[in-house]
């Protein structure tokens, strides 16, 4: 399941299978993939004690404890963590990177690797039990910073996480249909007409303002004119390679400044009306609908250093054979080329 780390802690989690087509993923991966509710009954009040590996302490030194998450409470798990060996860290003794690699973590999943690297487990927070990593269910505290070869390799087409898993994680048909309804409404498409192709833009501002440092925000973020230049590049590439003229452009963004949105409208770009989406569906749906729309265009323009952009770019390339660009930012002229 997904927990609401970016949309508000009061929002309930959402099942993985409510977002991604799990049967299709199982078939594509040829793996017996399970969701947690297929392992443990949703209504169970039993708190299960479990031994897992603590990777977080092995890759950074600022926090001397496992990576915390609200998900253990949702799943009613009481976990006793065993600190992983320091050699799982991809770049030894480098404080500015927190990646480990798949092969090192895999060692800890085998009997010899588990036995050779087992140290005194940390007490679980509820039952105060000390359990070695479980022999039947392999688990880790945090897998965001995991790669095969280099940090943040999701940015690159050789990423195994994308090649062997991510590209097969397609949206549910319900989400795709709902997103298409929102697109058609934005375009004003009549019922008997096909949905025209589009180019999607993702502009992330919000918390990125904290990364601007001493640069004024207006100078830090790429102006609309710079984004428009990238849109034209994508439009031209689609025409050249596919012979398709794309007249519709959809802007998705966390920006709240009305003047900025007026500049978007002045470009002739469309905006998705999500004003009542949370009320009609859930607080997750505005974000999910944006993500589906970003991935289903013939082209995509995104924001450098944004994970949402990285995933949307990968989807458009892999699923649509589309044209993509990423807008750099951080200083005036950052995206000059």
HUWO-V67333 format. One line per field, one symbol per residue. ss: DSSP state (@ for helix, = for strand, . for the rest). Layout:
ss->???
//
This chain:
ss->.=...........=.@@@.=.@@@@@@@@......@@@.........=======.@@@@...........@@@@..=======..@@@=..........==@@@@@@...@@@@@@@......................=.....==.....@@@....@@@@@.@@@..=.@@@@@@@@@@@@@@@..........======..@@@@@@.....@@@@...@@@@@@@@@@@@@@@@@@@.....======....@@@@@@@@@...==.....@@@@....@@@@@@@@@@@...=====...@@@@@@@@@@@@@@..=====..........
//
